[in-house]
């Protein structure tokens, strides 16, 4: 049972998330995994909680 965790900035619509999980599941199905066995966890992060290069993403 694959478990996929996707961490991304908040702001995507429910439709975008539905498409993402559909596409990710299809990739696993192509390599022989049952769609029902694929678990996907989406974690929306505020830009103020994400940093790169010593700066918060909200500052860029």
N, C-alpha and C positions, 0 to 999 in steps of 0.2 A: 504494500500500500504506500504509494508515494505521497508525501506531504510537501507541498510547495508553499513557501512563505514569501509574499511579495510586500516589500516595504517601499512606499512611495509618498510623495507629497500629497496632501489632501487637495480636493478640488475636482476630482473626476466625478462624472455623473453616474447614476446607477446603470444607465445603458452602456457606458464605457466599461464599467466593471463587469457587467454581464458578458460583453464581448471578450474581454481579457480572459475571464475564467473559461469561457467556451473554447477560445483558441489554445490556451494552455492545456486543457483537457485533451483536445484533438491531437496535440503533439504526443502525449503519452499513449493515446489509443494507437497512433501510427507505429509505435514501437512495441505494441503487444499488451498494453495494460488495459484492463477493463475501465470504462469511464466511471463506473460506480466506485472504483477503488481509489480514484484520484481525489485527494483532499487539498483544497487551496485556502490559505489564510491570507486575507488582505489587511494590511496595516496602513492606515492613513496617518501620516505624520505632519504636524504643523511645521511650516518652514522655520519657525522660531525654535524648533526642537531638532534641527538638522544643521550640521556645520560641515564645511569643507574648507581646507586651507586656512584654518584659524578664524573663519568668519561664519556667522549664522547665515543661512540661506535667505532669511528674511531681510538681511542687510544689503543684499546684492540687487 
